[in-house]
Amino acid sequence: MVNCILIDDDQDIVDVFSELLHVIGVDILATGNDGKDAVELYKQHKPNLVLSDLQMPRYDGYYAVENIKDVDSKAKFIIITGDLNVRNSPFLNLLNIPIIYKPFDVHQIKQTITDILLQENELPESFEIQYKFKEDTHLYTCTVNYQQYRNFKLLPIIEECNIAPTQKSTKLFYNEMQNALNLATESNVSHIRKLSEITPHD
């Protein structure tokens, strides 16, 4: 039997979705209220699937995805949301994470679960990110792998870092970027600047 953890801060949604999952034969190992719960429950239960809302107080669904992927890069997710704008999320699109919109359709849920379990869930080899240094008005773009993206976000000199909304075909110079990140941990950003492009303002 397929098993999952279910994460949503609205208990009514948890109750309704639990009933629908029971109908289609999915075993719910645990439920949680935010992204932090999701990470802890994933470590505890190692489910086949994580079903999570996106908009939750304090620790949202993006937090859940990123931090669970740190634990297990092959973890599989389905996002459940009422926000139609989420379909344009570069992050979810890049990681090929399907979305189920509220109100729920049991046939769509069943098909989405079937599809995601058959899908190979490899992280992309390389992709573009956009980021800003603190106290810098420019937005920069560079090519990284997933782990480098996560390391970028942790740098204290970085104000924001996101997946670029559109992806160009650019090569990842893995070793050079790794050296640049190592230097950046010591606040030396010269090499990262060399590997980046300034993104023009619209």
LINWOLIN-V79118 format. One record per residue. N is the residue number from 1. RES is the residue in one letter. OMEGA is omega in radians with two decimals (NA if undefined). BURIAL is + if it has 24 or more other C-alpha atoms within 12 Angstrom, else -. Layout:
n-><N	N>
res-><RES	RES>
omega-><OMEGA	OMEGA>
burial-><BURIAL	BURIAL>
This chain:
n-><1	2	3	4	5	6	7	8	9	10	11	12	13	14	15	16	17	18	19	20	21	22	23	24	25	26	27	28	29	30	31	32	33	34	35	36	37	38	39	40	41	42	43	44	45	46	47	48	49	50	51	52	53	54	55	56	57	58	59	60	61	62	63	64	65	66	67	68	69	70	71	72	73	74	75	76	77	78	79	80	81	82	83	84	85	86	87	88	89	90	91	92	93	94	95	96	97	98	99	100	101	102	103	104	105	106	107	108	109	110	111	112	113	114	115	116	117	118	119	120	121	122	123	124	125	126	127	128	129	130	131	132	133	134	135	136	137	138	139	140	141	142	143	144	145	146	147	148	149	150	151	152	153	154	155	156	157	158	159	160	161	162	163	164	165	166	167	168	169	170	171	172	173	174	175	176	177	178	179	180	181	182	183	184	185	186	187	188	189	190	191	192	193	194	195	196	197	198	199	200	201	202>
res-><M	V	N	C	I	L	I	D	D	D	Q	D	I	V	D	V	F	S	E	L	L	H	V	I	G	V	D	I	L	A	T	G	N	D	G	K	D	A	V	E	L	Y	K	Q	H	K	P	N	L	V	L	S	D	L	Q	M	P	R	Y	D	G	Y	Y	A	V	E	N	I	K	D	V	D	S	K	A	K	F	I	I	I	T	G	D	L	N	V	R	N	S	P	F	L	N	L	L	N	I	P	I	I	Y	K	P	F	D	V	H	Q	I	K	Q	T	I	T	D	I	L	L	Q	E	N	E	L	P	E	S	F	E	I	Q	Y	K	F	K	E	D	T	H	L	Y	T	C	T	V	N	Y	Q	Q	Y	R	N	F	K	L	L	P	I	I	E	E	C	N	I	A	P	T	Q	K	S	T	K	L	F	Y	N	E	M	Q	N	A	L	N	L	A	T	E	S	N	V	S	H	I	R	K	L	S	E	I	T	P	H	D>
omega-><3.08	3.09	-3.07	2.82	-3.04	-3.02	3.07	-3.13	3.12	-3.07	3.10	3.11	3.11	-3.11	-3.11	-3.10	3.11	3.12	-3.13	3.12	3.09	-3.14	-3.09	2.99	3.08	-3.10	3.11	-3.11	-3.13	3.05	3.12	-3.01	3.14	-3.07	3.12	3.04	-3.09	-3.12	-3.12	-3.13	3.11	3.12	-3.08	-2.97	-3.08	-3.09	3.02	-2.92	3.01	3.03	-3.02	2.92	3.07	-3.08	3.08	-3.11	3.05	-3.11	-3.01	-3.10	3.08	3.07	-3.14	-3.10	-3.06	-3.06	3.04	3.07	3.06	3.14	-3.08	-3.06	-3.11	3.13	-3.08	-3.05	2.84	3.10	3.07	-3.02	3.02	-3.07	-3.10	3.13	-3.10	-3.13	3.12	-3.10	3.11	-3.12	-3.12	3.12	-3.13	-3.13	3.07	-3.12	-3.13	-3.10	3.00	-3.08	3.02	-0.07	-2.96	3.03	-3.01	3.13	3.10	3.12	-3.11	-3.12	-3.13	3.11	3.11	-3.10	-3.06	-3.13	3.10	-3.00	2.96	-2.99	-3.13	3.03	3.12	-3.13	3.11	3.13	-3.11	3.00	2.98	-3.11	3.07	2.96	3.01	3.12	3.08	-3.08	-3.08	2.99	-3.08	3.09	3.02	-3.10	-3.08	2.88	-3.01	-3.12	3.09	3.05	3.13	3.13	3.09	-3.06	-3.10	-3.12	-3.12	3.14	-3.10	3.12	3.09	-3.13	-3.08	3.00	3.13	-3.09	3.05	-3.08	3.02	3.11	3.13	-3.06	3.05	2.99	-2.92	-3.06	3.11	-3.14	3.13	3.09	3.13	3.11	3.11	3.10	-3.09	3.08	3.08	3.10	3.03	-3.02	-3.06	-3.10	3.09	3.10	-3.13	-3.11	-3.07	3.02	3.02	-3.14	-3.14	3.07	3.10	NA>
burial-><-	-	+	+	+	+	+	+	+	-	-	-	+	+	-	-	+	+	-	+	+	-	-	+	-	+	+	+	+	+	+	+	+	+	+	+	+	+	+	+	+	+	-	-	-	+	+	+	+	+	+	+	+	+	+	+	-	-	+	+	+	+	+	+	+	+	+	+	+	-	-	+	-	+	+	+	+	+	+	+	+	-	-	-	-	+	-	-	+	-	+	+	-	+	+	+	+	+	+	+	+	-	-	-	-	+	-	-	+	+	-	+	+	-	-	+	+	-	-	-	-	-	+	+	-	+	+	+	+	+	+	+	+	-	-	-	-	-	+	+	+	+	+	+	+	+	+	+	+	+	+	+	+	-	+	-	+	+	-	+	+	+	+	+	-	-	-	-	-	-	-	+	-	-	-	-	+	+	-	+	+	-	-	+	-	-	-	-	+	-	-	+	+	-	+	+	-	-	-	-	-	->
